[in-house]
Amino acid sequence: MHPPDGTVPEEGMALTFSDKAEAEIKALLPRYPAGEAALIPVLTLAAQEYGALTDDVIDLVSTRLGIPPTRVLATATFYTMLPKKPVGKHHVQVCTNIACSLLGAEHVVEKLERKLGIRRGETTADGLFTLSEVECLGSCGSAPVMMVNETFHENLDEDAIDRVLEECRRG
Ligand code: FES
């Protein structure tokens, strides 16, 4: 069974990839020497499809790539950018690693907590925003940095944060 993109499957539901995701996986696999090497892009696709890498989604990826579920889970839990629990429509991920910390990442997180009325790791009641603290996003030269879903926002200041949240609310 396949729920619409981004919805969280019910526990125990037998899952499949959508036709679109399956086509993307088929296009991906020949680019790698083995199924296991394609694990991160397939996990990313699975997270986009199901909203989170729940146990059932881990099993789906394991079956699709022929990899033991423990290996899939180990990879999924290592990378903080792969969501293990459902996130809001806009997943705000703020880097608090060294370069961003030195340039005010803690203030960025505190401002977002105040603006959104949630603490880090939480989702707003309307399901619009999840706020996460993450490790280096690989854009240290333009710190402080956050990602909202797939989009980078760099050199953050108070105005930029307000602008990003407003765009999310409108979109
Ligand atoms: S330390 Fe924040 S992007 Fe690298």
Boltz pocket constraint, residues with backbone or C-beta under 6 A from the ligand:
constraints:
  - pocket:
      binder: B
      contacts: [[A, 95], [A, 96], [A, 97], [A, 98], [A, 99], [A, 100], [A, 101], [A, 135], [A, 136], [A, 137], [A, 138], [A, 139], [A, 140], [A, 141], [A, 143], [A, 145]]
      max_distance: 6.0
